[in-house]
């Protein structure tokens, strides 16, 4: 899965806060968020109101229909950037917040205070920046250049709340200071050369370009055309020339826009559902104690890391986090949340037997726990794949029954749909149309999950639905970050296009 981190200036030295979880963590639910915080309720209320307002702003700006079912994001409102860095295995890095999406769902970690940054750089800006990443990746999964991903988040994060309650959409990113104008990269290079060949300030110039393309009446529709071209499979250079025409003229116009120093913004009034906070509950002690490990849990494919050293470091961090989870669960062996998290962490580490054992212990406490049923179902389906004949069919059927139970226990959770599909796929049985539809729905709900996306790609290819397979694979193949995962996706993409051309009786493009 993709992780977007807001990197800023080096953090000032700060004493580490106590690691032990406090007893006053509470969970607040709104229309689009689930917030975990130790802060005063009035402070969380203000945070929630502004989050819902930013969500409404983006829905208005992107014309997202109200009929689209929201995927609620968990917000972990931790004490400071020290806790943020611990979750990532960093120290004095300048990272002030991050967004991630894993098997537990999409979540965002943001501090109540930071030990660096002055003036316009605030924890609220960090929070809104990171939520913009989720909004883009969740509701508009497509092919985006990395400068636009960060530029869009900066555009939203920099928007200010005015005294009359309106939001100043497009307010200048003053926290970037003079850095916005330094080392301007020519748009001719930026739009025609591979991203890894063009050194770029993703935040400063990314904000300036996104602001320009958003507020320019002539260039805004061209930007939409450019993104559509990328989504249709054109190279960045092809899409840019087709959309913008003369790139030298585009560069002059954009640079002049930046150096003029006058940036338009729009005061926008948004409507949000009230009361904003729809429910509050104390977080149980076991879950509160595991918040540091919860926000440190990562299960994206290690193949997304380009260098062996990066993969080794990531694997080490995951193993250390798993060890901490095991130790805490050992001290509270009957805690439902602890067993749930342990089962997911063991599965992410490839420890199927240990994950199944944790699921069994959780099911003994809560027989209809949907995620425990999913883990048990997947473990049984994997075991069935190693059997033959009637034994294989019986084990697969048992896995299928558990997946159905999990779906009934929580119809809104998409992982039971994945488990149901896998109960056929892992034993080489043709999945029914309902299983394929469920898998596709899971991909649409969790678009950043590359494992689910790859299952869809392979299923579409098996059915010779080449166009659908290509469309599903494009976000992986066009990831702006080089990695073995992207390389494999591009190789598969070439094969799929060749098969598609063969089916049409034409030479592959």
Secondary structure, 3 states (H helix, E strand, C coil): CCCEEEECCCCCCCCCCCCCCCCCCEEEECCCEEEEECCCHHHHHHHHHHHHHHHHHHHHHHCCCCCCCCCCEEEEEEEEHHHHHHHHCCCCCCEEEEEEEECCEEEEEEEEECCCCCCCCCHHHHHHHHHHHHHHHHHCCCCCCHHHHHHHHHHHHCCEECCCCCEEECCCCHHHHHHHCCCCCCHHHHCCCCHHHCCCCCCHHHHHHHHHHHHCCCHHHHHHHHHHHHHCCCCHHHHHHHHHCCHHHHHHHHHHHHHHCCCCCEEECCCCCCCCCCEEEECCHHHHHCHHHHHHCCCCCHHHCCCHHHHHHHHHHHHHHHHHHHHHHHHCCCCHHHHHHHHHHHHHCCCHHHHHHHHHHHHHHCCCCHHHHHHHHHHHHHHHCCCCHHHHHHHHHHHHHHHHHHHHHCCCCCHHHHHHHHHHHCCCCCCCHHHHHHHHHHHHHCCCCHHHHHHHHHHHHHCCCHHHHHHHHHHHHCCCCCCHHHHHHHHHHHHHHHHHHHHHCCCCC
